[in-house]
């Protein structure tokens, strides 16, 4: 399963999904992280450029382009919940601490 999680520079779950600077895309196979890519998305800077709908579209494009099958986050706003639901992507909420551990906990 390919999961996406916002990450801080020290490998923790960034509580700011829509304003994350970096996210990790993890491929989890049989309960283990097979691959882990950290990507600078600059959503922190881009969030306020344009409308909310444009930002949600930017996030959706990223998720589609990276074949993401679920999102691990601390929290998201109602609009993002609706968008992810429309995309039929599971949302694993209340993630905290080590980002890799949070991804593994989400699929456990």
C-alpha positions as CSV (number, residue, x, y, z in Angstrom):
1,X,0.0,0.0,0.0
2,X,1.3,3.4,-0.9
3,X,0.8,6.0,1.9
4,X,1.6,9.7,2.1
5,X,2.5,11.5,5.3
6,X,3.7,15.1,6.0
7,X,7.1,15.0,7.6
8,X,9.3,17.5,9.4
9,X,13.1,17.7,8.9
10,X,13.7,15.4,11.8
11,X,11.4,12.7,10.6
12,X,8.3,13.4,12.7
13,X,4.7,13.7,11.5
14,X,4.2,17.3,10.5
15,X,0.8,18.4,11.9
16,X,0.3,20.7,8.9
17,X,-0.9,18.4,6.0
18,X,-2.1,21.2,3.8
19,X,0.8,23.5,4.7
20,X,3.5,20.8,4.8
21,X,6.9,21.7,3.3
22,X,7.8,18.0,2.8
23,X,5.8,14.8,2.5
24,X,7.0,11.2,2.4
25,X,5.6,8.6,0.1
26,X,6.0,5.1,1.6
27,X,5.3,1.8,0.0
28,X,4.3,-0.7,2.7
29,X,4.4,-4.4,1.9
30,X,3.6,-7.1,4.4
31,X,3.9,-4.7,7.3
32,X,7.3,-3.3,6.4
33,X,8.3,-0.1,4.6
34,X,9.7,-1.2,1.3
35,X,10.5,2.3,0.1
36,X,10.4,5.8,1.5
37,X,10.8,8.9,-0.6
38,X,10.7,12.4,1.0
39,X,9.6,15.1,-1.4
40,X,9.6,18.8,-1.1
41,X,6.0,19.9,-2.0
42,X,6.2,23.5,-0.6
43,X,2.5,23.5,0.3
44,X,3.4,25.8,3.2
45,X,4.2,28.5,0.6
46,X,1.7,27.5,-2.0
47,X,-1.3,27.2,0.3
48,X,-2.3,30.8,0.1
49,X,-1.5,31.3,-3.6
50,X,-4.9,31.1,-5.4
51,X,-8.1,29.6,-4.0
52,X,-8.7,26.8,-1.7
53,X,-10.0,24.7,-4.6
54,X,-6.8,25.3,-6.5
55,X,-4.8,24.2,-3.5
56,X,-6.9,21.1,-3.1
57,X,-6.4,20.3,-6.8
58,X,-2.6,20.7,-6.4
59,X,-2.7,18.2,-3.5
60,X,-5.0,15.8,-5.5
61,X,-2.6,15.9,-8.5
62,X,0.3,15.1,-6.3
63,X,-1.5,12.1,-4.8
64,X,-2.6,10.8,-8.2
65,X,0.8,11.2,-9.8
66,X,2.4,9.3,-6.9
67,X,-0.2,6.5,-6.9
68,X,-1.0,7.2,-3.2
69,X,-3.6,4.8,-1.7
70,X,-4.0,6.4,1.7
71,X,-3.0,9.6,3.7
72,X,-1.6,9.5,7.2
73,X,-2.0,12.8,9.0
74,X,-2.6,14.5,12.4
75,X,-5.7,16.3,11.2
76,X,-7.2,18.0,8.1
77,X,-9.9,20.5,7.4
78,X,-13.4,19.6,6.2
79,X,-12.7,20.5,2.6
80,X,-9.7,18.2,2.5
81,X,-11.7,15.4,4.1
82,X,-14.3,15.8,1.3
83,X,-11.7,15.8,-1.4
84,X,-9.9,12.7,-0.1
85,X,-13.3,11.0,0.3
86,X,-14.2,11.8,-3.2
87,X,-10.9,10.3,-4.3
88,X,-11.8,7.3,-2.2
89,X,-8.5,7.6,-0.3
90,X,-8.5,6.3,3.3
91,X,-7.5,9.0,5.8
92,X,-5.6,7.9,8.9
93,X,-6.1,10.7,11.5
94,X,-4.3,11.6,14.7
95,X,-0.9,10.5,13.6
96,X,1.9,11.9,15.8
97,X,5.6,11.2,16.5
98,X,7.9,9.3,14.2
99,X,6.5,9.4,10.7
100,X,7.7,5.9,9.7
101,X,6.1,4.5,12.9
102,X,2.9,6.4,12.2
103,X,2.7,4.9,8.6
104,X,3.2,1.4,10.0
105,X,0.6,1.9,12.7
106,X,-1.9,3.1,10.1
107,X,-1.7,-0.2,8.2
108,X,-1.4,-2.5,11.3
